[in-house]
Amino acid sequence: MKIFIAKNRLLSTSEGGRKTGIILGYRPNVSFADDINTDVKFEILNAAALNPGSESMVSLSPLNFETIQTFLHQRRNKNSWARNCN
């Protein structure tokens, strides 16, 4: 399983964000591109919970990594082709 490490900040309620925090077991649906969505295992690395208005380092493990890998490979090939045309 592939894992991405990121700093994640939840918007506060006054900023238009969530009203509740995130705890162990949270599995959001993440959009990696316009048409690439997948559920991810979301793990908070340096806190027990992530509350609105706070930030923490998190690990994201896409549950359907093959779809994301295909997208990244296509994007890489498209960008390589565009560079070679100039």
Long-range contacts (C-beta under 8 A, 24 or more apart in sequence): 1-41, 1-61, 1-65, 2-61, 2-62, 2-65, 2-69, 3-59, 3-60, 3-61, 4-59, 4-60, 4-61, 4-62, 5-45, 5-57, 5-58, 5-59, 5-60, 6-57, 6-58, 6-59, 6-60, 7-55, 7-56, 7-57, 7-58, 8-50, 8-55, 8-56, 8-57, 8-58, 9-54, 9-55, 10-50, 10-51, 10-52, 10-53, 10-54, 10-55, 11-52, 11-53, 12-52, 12-53, 13-52, 13-53, 15-53, 17-52, 17-53, 18-52, 19-52, 20-52, 21-49, 21-50, 21-51, 21-52, 21-54, 22-49, 22-50, 23-48, 23-49, 24-48, 27-63, 30-60, 30-62, 32-62, 32-68, 32-71, 33-71, 36-67, 36-68, 36-71, 38-62, 38-63, 38-64, 38-65, 38-67, 38-68, 39-63, 39-64
